[in-house]
Amino acid sequence: MNKNKKYMSAFMLIMAIALLIISASGCSKGGDISPEKVVLSEEGLVRFPVSDFDDGKARYYLFENNGIHTRFFILRSSDGVIRTAFDACDVCWRSGKGYAQQDDYMICRNCGMNFRSTGINIIRGGCNPAPLTSKIDGEYIVISKTDLAEGETYFDFKSGGDK
């Protein structure tokens, strides 16, 4: 085998391994997570037990209103703070791909940018997960219908307009 073929074979092997690693990371579109559908209380609120997020894993949810399916996630960041954000951003929202969690980062499934958990709902704009307002009430995370509705522009793919 000549020298060029050896280099090409080694290159192809490295590329195959890289693709396997990327696929296994859960950041490809094929790693989509099915969000849990939420139901509002009579007061127009959604409540989640704070203890559900003690493991630091992002949980994904879906809120349906006016025919629009708004996705969001909740996680306890590495600094111990509960963070809530829409599963979309100002830049890549049209792709509808959202974010995947990898260790202490949320990674955009469209462009691959990564964001440390401690910056979620603090750093705004660009490809950062769009903040979702929530509050802690005793042992519950509480999100209002009004706050969820603010994210509808990220998930209204029919209008085709800007958010």
C-alpha positions as CSV (number, residue, x, y, z in Angstrom):
1,M,0.0,0.0,0.0
2,N,1.5,3.4,-0.9
3,K,1.9,6.2,1.5
4,N,-1.2,8.2,0.3
5,K,-3.5,5.3,0.7
6,K,-2.2,4.7,4.3
7,Y,-2.9,8.3,5.2
8,M,-6.3,8.2,3.6
9,S,-7.2,4.9,5.4
10,A,-6.1,6.4,8.7
11,F,-8.1,9.6,8.0
12,M,-11.2,7.6,7.2
13,L,-10.8,5.6,10.4
14,I,-10.4,8.8,12.5
15,M,-13.5,10.3,10.8
16,A,-15.6,7.2,11.5
17,I,-14.6,7.2,15.2
18,A,-15.4,10.9,15.4
19,L,-18.9,10.3,13.9
20,L,-19.5,7.5,16.4
21,I,-18.6,9.8,19.3
22,I,-20.8,12.6,18.1
23,S,-23.8,10.2,17.6
24,A,-23.3,8.7,21.1
25,S,-23.2,12.2,22.7
26,G,-27.0,12.6,22.3
27,C,-26.5,15.9,20.5
28,S,-27.6,14.8,17.0
29,K,-31.2,15.2,15.9
30,G,-31.7,11.5,16.3
31,G,-31.2,11.9,20.0
32,D,-34.4,13.8,20.5
33,I,-36.1,13.5,23.8
34,S,-39.9,13.2,24.1
35,P,-41.1,16.1,26.3
36,E,-43.7,15.4,28.9
37,K,-47.0,17.3,28.3
38,V,-48.0,19.7,31.1
39,V,-51.5,20.7,32.2
40,L,-52.3,24.0,33.8
41,S,-54.1,24.2,37.2
42,E,-57.3,26.1,37.5
43,E,-55.2,29.1,38.5
44,G,-53.3,29.0,35.2
45,L,-50.1,27.6,36.7
46,V,-47.9,24.5,36.3
47,R,-46.1,23.2,39.4
48,F,-43.1,20.8,39.5
49,P,-41.6,19.4,42.7
50,V,-38.1,20.9,43.2
51,S,-36.9,17.5,44.4
52,D,-37.5,16.1,40.8
53,F,-34.4,18.0,39.7
54,D,-31.9,17.0,42.4
55,D,-30.0,14.8,39.9
56,G,-29.0,17.8,37.7
57,K,-30.6,16.2,34.6
58,A,-32.6,18.5,32.3
59,R,-36.3,17.5,32.0
60,Y,-38.2,18.5,28.9
61,Y,-41.8,19.6,28.8
62,L,-44.5,20.6,26.3
63,F,-47.2,23.2,26.7
64,E,-50.0,23.4,24.1
65,N,-51.9,26.7,23.7
66,N,-53.7,28.1,20.6
67,G,-52.4,25.1,18.5
68,I,-48.7,26.0,19.3
69,H,-46.6,23.4,21.1
70,T,-44.1,25.3,23.3
71,R,-41.2,23.3,24.6
72,F,-39.2,24.1,27.6
73,F,-36.7,22.5,30.0
74,I,-36.0,22.6,33.7
75,L,-32.7,21.6,35.4
76,R,-30.8,22.2,38.6
77,S,-27.5,23.7,37.5
78,S,-24.1,22.8,38.9
79,D,-24.3,25.7,41.3
80,G,-27.6,24.3,42.8
81,V,-30.0,26.8,41.2
82,I,-33.1,25.7,39.5
83,R,-33.1,27.0,35.9
84,T,-35.9,27.2,33.4
85,A,-35.6,28.0,29.7
86,F,-37.5,27.6,26.4
87,D,-36.1,24.8,24.3
88,A,-35.2,27.4,21.6
89,C,-33.1,30.5,21.1
90,D,-33.1,33.8,19.2
91,V,-30.8,32.4,16.4
92,C,-31.7,28.7,15.7
93,W,-35.4,28.6,16.8
94,R,-36.6,28.0,13.2
95,S,-34.8,24.6,13.1
96,G,-37.0,23.4,15.9
97,K,-34.2,21.2,17.3
98,G,-33.7,22.7,20.8
99,Y,-31.0,21.6,23.2
100,A,-29.4,18.4,24.5
101,Q,-27.7,18.1,27.8
102,Q,-24.1,16.9,28.1
103,D,-22.7,17.0,31.6
104,D,-22.8,20.6,32.8
105,Y,-23.7,22.0,29.3
106,M,-26.8,22.5,27.2
107,I,-25.8,22.1,23.5
108,C,-27.7,23.5,20.6
109,R,-28.8,20.7,18.4
110,N,-28.7,22.9,15.3
111,C,-25.4,24.8,15.5
112,G,-23.5,22.9,18.2
113,M,-22.9,25.9,20.5
114,N,-22.7,24.8,24.2
115,F,-23.8,26.7,27.2
116,R,-22.8,26.1,30.8
117,S,-25.8,25.3,33.0
118,T,-25.0,28.2,35.4
119,G,-25.6,30.7,32.7
120,I,-29.1,29.6,31.8
121,N,-31.8,32.2,32.4
122,I,-29.0,34.7,33.1
123,I,-27.2,35.1,29.8
124,R,-29.7,36.1,27.1
125,G,-29.8,36.5,23.4
126,G,-27.9,34.8,20.5
127,C,-28.0,31.1,20.7
128,N,-28.4,30.9,24.5
129,P,-31.5,29.1,25.6
130,A,-34.3,31.7,25.8
131,P,-35.1,32.4,29.5
132,L,-38.4,31.3,30.9
133,T,-39.6,33.1,34.0
134,S,-40.4,30.8,37.0
135,K,-40.4,31.1,40.7
136,I,-39.9,28.8,43.7
137,D,-42.9,28.5,46.0
138,G,-42.0,26.3,48.9
139,E,-41.1,22.9,47.5
140,Y,-42.4,23.7,44.0
141,I,-41.2,25.4,40.8
142,V,-44.1,27.4,39.5
143,I,-44.6,28.6,35.9
144,S,-47.6,30.7,34.8
145,K,-49.5,30.3,31.5
146,T,-48.6,34.0,30.8
147,D,-44.9,33.2,31.1
148,L,-45.2,30.0,28.9
149,A,-47.2,32.0,26.3
150,E,-44.3,34.4,26.0
151,G,-42.3,31.6,24.3
152,E,-44.9,30.8,21.7
153,T,-43.1,32.9,19.1
154,Y,-40.2,30.4,19.2
155,F,-42.5,27.6,18.3
156,D,-45.0,29.2,15.9
157,F,-43.6,27.6,12.7
158,K,-46.7,28.3,10.7
159,S,-46.5,32.1,10.7
160,G,-43.0,32.0,9.2
161,G,-42.4,35.4,10.7
162,D,-39.7,36.6,13.0
163,K,-40.1,36.0,16.7
